[in-house]
Amino acid sequence: MADVAELLRRNAEFAAGAFLDGPRLTLRGGGLMIIGCVDPRVDPAHVLGLRNGDAAVLRNPGGRITPSTLRALKTLAKVGEVNPGHRPVPANLVILHHTKCGLTGLTSHVDLLAEYFEVPVTELAARSVNDPHGSVRADIEIIRRHVHRPDYLVSGLVYDVDTGVVDVAVPPTQVPVRDE
């Protein structure tokens, strides 16, 4: 395990070499946002070959779309709007789930899961906690119901922690605009 001194040493290496593009990076990057799990085996930057500035990455337990995640997306959209030099670009929103997720071990803790998802216990089955392909589909449906931006493309990927291979569970589709 790295201590703070080791992290600072690694940062010095980063700043001396890999940071070359840092001053040119923009707040918005290329419009790619990834929502993934906090599991250290599934760092989206490594799994998807991203470099600094390629994507905004949100991570939470399971990489799930919860009311908290929706609030974060709303806040980030506003951050992009209010910052000088913001140029709106279509957002490519990628939901990245993975096999052998630790969240699956909580299926017997229904009250905790219901609290996390902010739903009644009776609605937990629809969250498909035990199936990463099903959970991606469930989360994309939540995005389609709650994010009303015609410039969003949303897709779902599943990373296999045993093989390192990413599978497309839901190909990129445009989020429909709905009248409310």
Contacts in CASP RR format, 6 or more apart in sequence:
PFRMAT RR
TARGET T0000
AUTHOR 0000-0000-0000
METHOD contacts of the structure
MODEL  1
MADVAELLRRNAEFAAGAFLDGPRLTLRGGGLMIIGCVDPRVDPAHVLGL
RNGDAAVLRNPGGRITPSTLRALKTLAKVGEVNPGHRPVPANLVILHHTK
CGLTGLTSHVDLLAEYFEVPVTELAARSVNDPHGSVRADIEIIRRHVHRP
DYLVSGLVYDVDTGVVDVAVPPTQVPVRDE
2 10 0 8 1.000
18 52 0 8 1.000
19 52 0 8 1.000
21 51 0 8 1.000
21 52 0 8 1.000
21 53 0 8 1.000
22 52 0 8 1.000
22 53 0 8 1.000
25 52 0 8 1.000
25 53 0 8 1.000
27 79 0 8 1.000
27 80 0 8 1.000
27 83 0 8 1.000
27 86 0 8 1.000
28 80 0 8 1.000
28 86 0 8 1.000
28 87 0 8 1.000
28 89 0 8 1.000
29 53 0 8 1.000
29 54 0 8 1.000
29 55 0 8 1.000
29 56 0 8 1.000
29 89 0 8 1.000
30 53 0 8 1.000
30 54 0 8 1.000
30 55 0 8 1.000
30 89 0 8 1.000
31 55 0 8 1.000
31 56 0 8 1.000
31 89 0 8 1.000
31 90 0 8 1.000
31 91 0 8 1.000
31 92 0 8 1.000
32 54 0 8 1.000
32 55 0 8 1.000
32 56 0 8 1.000
32 91 0 8 1.000
32 92 0 8 1.000
32 94 0 8 1.000
33 55 0 8 1.000
33 56 0 8 1.000
33 57 0 8 1.000
33 58 0 8 1.000
33 73 0 8 1.000
33 76 0 8 1.000
33 91 0 8 1.000
33 92 0 8 1.000
33 93 0 8 1.000
33 94 0 8 1.000
34 44 0 8 1.000
34 48 0 8 1.000
34 50 0 8 1.000
34 55 0 8 1.000
34 56 0 8 1.000
34 57 0 8 1.000
34 58 0 8 1.000
34 93 0 8 1.000
34 94 0 8 1.000
34 95 0 8 1.000
34 96 0 8 1.000
35 57 0 8 1.000
35 58 0 8 1.000
35 59 0 8 1.000
35 60 0 8 1.000
35 63 0 8 1.000
35 65 0 8 1.000
35 69 0 8 1.000
35 93 0 8 1.000
35 94 0 8 1.000
35 95 0 8 1.000
35 96 0 8 1.000
35 139 0 8 1.000
36 42 0 8 1.000
36 44 0 8 1.000
36 57 0 8 1.000
36 58 0 8 1.000
36 59 0 8 1.000
36 60 0 8 1.000
36 62 0 8 1.000
36 63 0 8 1.000
36 95 0 8 1.000
36 96 0 8 1.000
36 97 0 8 1.000
37 59 0 8 1.000
37 60 0 8 1.000
37 61 0 8 1.000
37 62 0 8 1.000
37 63 0 8 1.000
37 96 0 8 1.000
37 97 0 8 1.000
37 98 0 8 1.000
37 101 0 8 1.000
37 103 0 8 1.000
38 59 0 8 1.000
38 60 0 8 1.000
38 61 0 8 1.000
38 62 0 8 1.000
38 63 0 8 1.000
39 62 0 8 1.000
39 98 0 8 1.000
39 101 0 8 1.000
39 102 0 8 1.000
41 98 0 8 1.000
41 161 0 8 1.000
42 96 0 8 1.000
42 98 0 8 1.000
42 159 0 8 1.000
42 161 0 8 1.000
44 50 0 8 1.000
44 55 0 8 1.000
44 57 0 8 1.000
44 59 0 8 1.000
44 96 0 8 1.000
45 51 0 8 1.000
45 54 0 8 1.000
45 55 0 8 1.000
45 57 0 8 1.000
47 96 0 8 1.000
47 159 0 8 1.000
47 164 0 8 1.000
47 166 0 8 1.000
48 55 0 8 1.000
48 96 0 8 1.000
48 166 0 8 1.000
50 57 0 8 1.000
56 76 0 8 1.000
58 69 0 8 1.000
58 72 0 8 1.000
58 73 0 8 1.000
60 66 0 8 1.000
60 68 0 8 1.000
60 69 0 8 1.000
61 103 0 8 1.000
61 116 0 8 1.000
62 97 0 8 1.000
62 101 0 8 1.000
62 102 0 8 1.000
62 103 0 8 1.000
62 135 0 8 1.000
63 69 0 8 1.000
63 95 0 8 1.000
63 96 0 8 1.000
63 97 0 8 1.000
63 139 0 8 1.000
64 103 0 8 1.000
64 116 0 8 1.000
64 117 0 8 1.000
64 127 0 8 1.000
64 135 0 8 1.000
64 139 0 8 1.000
65 95 0 8 1.000
65 139 0 8 1.000
65 140 0 8 1.000
65 142 0 8 1.000
65 143 0 8 1.000
66 116 0 8 1.000
66 117 0 8 1.000
66 118 0 8 1.000
67 117 0 8 1.000
67 118 0 8 1.000
68 118 0 8 1.000
70 142 0 8 1.000
70 146 0 8 1.000
70 147 0 8 1.000
73 147 0 8 1.000
77 149 0 8 1.000
80 86 0 8 1.000
88 151 0 8 1.000
89 151 0 8 1.000
90 151 0 8 1.000
90 152 0 8 1.000
90 153 0 8 1.000
91 149 0 8 1.000
91 151 0 8 1.000
91 152 0 8 1.000
91 153 0 8 1.000
92 152 0 8 1.000
92 153 0 8 1.000
92 155 0 8 1.000
92 172 0 8 1.000
93 143 0 8 1.000
93 147 0 8 1.000
93 152 0 8 1.000
93 153 0 8 1.000
93 154 0 8 1.000
93 155 0 8 1.000
93 175 0 8 1.000
94 154 0 8 1.000
94 155 0 8 1.000
94 156 0 8 1.000
94 157 0 8 1.000
95 136 0 8 1.000
95 139 0 8 1.000
95 140 0 8 1.000
95 143 0 8 1.000
95 154 0 8 1.000
95 155 0 8 1.000
95 156 0 8 1.000
95 157 0 8 1.000
95 170 0 8 1.000
96 156 0 8 1.000
96 157 0 8 1.000
96 158 0 8 1.000
96 159 0 8 1.000
96 166 0 8 1.000
97 132 0 8 1.000
97 133 0 8 1.000
97 135 0 8 1.000
97 136 0 8 1.000
97 139 0 8 1.000
97 156 0 8 1.000
97 157 0 8 1.000
97 158 0 8 1.000
97 159 0 8 1.000
97 169 0 8 1.000
98 132 0 8 1.000
98 158 0 8 1.000
98 159 0 8 1.000
98 160 0 8 1.000
98 161 0 8 1.000
99 132 0 8 1.000
99 158 0 8 1.000
99 159 0 8 1.000
99 160 0 8 1.000
99 161 0 8 1.000
99 162 0 8 1.000
100 161 0 8 1.000
100 162 0 8 1.000
101 132 0 8 1.000
103 113 0 8 1.000
103 129 0 8 1.000
104 129 0 8 1.000
104 130 0 8 1.000
106 112 0 8 1.000
106 113 0 8 1.000
106 129 0 8 1.000
107 113 0 8 1.000
107 129 0 8 1.000
107 130 0 8 1.000
110 121 0 8 1.000
110 124 0 8 1.000
111 121 0 8 1.000
113 124 0 8 1.000
113 127 0 8 1.000
113 129 0 8 1.000
114 120 0 8 1.000
114 121 0 8 1.000
114 123 0 8 1.000
114 124 0 8 1.000
117 123 0 8 1.000
117 124 0 8 1.000
117 127 0 8 1.000
119 127 0 8 1.000
126 138 0 8 1.000
127 135 0 8 1.000
127 138 0 8 1.000
128 134 0 8 1.000
128 135 0 8 1.000
128 137 0 8 1.000
128 138 0 8 1.000
129 135 0 8 1.000
132 158 0 8 1.000
132 169 0 8 1.000
133 158 0 8 1.000
133 167 0 8 1.000
133 169 0 8 1.000
134 169 0 8 1.000
136 156 0 8 1.000
136 157 0 8 1.000
136 158 0 8 1.000
136 169 0 8 1.000
136 170 0 8 1.000
137 169 0 8 1.000
137 170 0 8 1.000
140 154 0 8 1.000
140 155 0 8 1.000
140 156 0 8 1.000
140 170 0 8 1.000
143 152 0 8 1.000
143 154 0 8 1.000
143 175 0 8 1.000
144 154 0 8 1.000
144 175 0 8 1.000
144 176 0 8 1.000
147 154 0 8 1.000
147 175 0 8 1.000
148 175 0 8 1.000
148 176 0 8 1.000
148 177 0 8 1.000
148 178 0 8 1.000
148 180 0 8 1.000
149 175 0 8 1.000
149 177 0 8 1.000
150 174 0 8 1.000
150 175 0 8 1.000
150 176 0 8 1.000
150 177 0 8 1.000
152 174 0 8 1.000
152 175 0 8 1.000
153 172 0 8 1.000
153 173 0 8 1.000
153 174 0 8 1.000
153 175 0 8 1.000
154 170 0 8 1.000
154 172 0 8 1.000
154 173 0 8 1.000
154 174 0 8 1.000
154 175 0 8 1.000
155 168 0 8 1.000
155 170 0 8 1.000
155 171 0 8 1.000
155 172 0 8 1.000
155 173 0 8 1.000
156 168 0 8 1.000
156 169 0 8 1.000
156 170 0 8 1.000
157 166 0 8 1.000
157 167 0 8 1.000
157 168 0 8 1.000
157 169 0 8 1.000
158 166 0 8 1.000
158 167 0 8 1.000
158 169 0 8 1.000
159 165 0 8 1.000
159 166 0 8 1.000
159 167 0 8 1.000
160 166 0 8 1.000
160 167 0 8 1.000
END
